[in-house]
Amino acid sequence: MGAYVAVAFGSIVFIAIVIILSLATINKGYSYKHTIDPHPDEEIEKKTKQN
């Protein structure tokens, strides 16, 4: 009976660690600052408007 309790406790701890690491990874991904290069056509339009 004690072995079942130990396995159940170990499983719960393992699942908790996996959930915590998953949440940390998701949080880090959402906090990343994504940048997008401007479209080449927009660059040409800006240059022609400035001249």
N, C-alpha and C positions, 0 to 999 in steps of 0.2 A: 504494500500500500504506500509506503514511503517513497518508493521509486516512482510511482505514478505522480505523486505530488511534486517531486523534484523535476520530472520531465515537464509537467504542466507549468510549473513556475519558470523553468528555463525557456519554454516556448513563449510564454507571455513576455518575458524580458526580451527575447529575440525579436518578437513582433513589435514591441515598443521601440526598440532601437531602430528597426527598419523604418517605421513610421516617422520617427524623429529625423532620421537622415533624409528621408524622402521630402519632408516638409522643408528642411534646410536647403536642399537642392532646388526645390521649386522657388523658394523665397529668393535665393541667389540669382536664379534665372530671371525672375521678374524685376529685380533691382538693377539688372544690367542695362546700361544706356545704349540702345540701338541707334545707329546712324544710317542714313541713306544718302548715297551720292546724288547730286542733282542730275536731272535728265539733260543730255547734251543739247536738245532743242531749246530748253530753258536757258542754258548758258548762252546760246547764240542770240536769243531774243533779248537778253539783258545787255549784251554787248552792242547790238544794233540800236537799242533804245538810248544807250549812253552816248553814242556818237551822234 
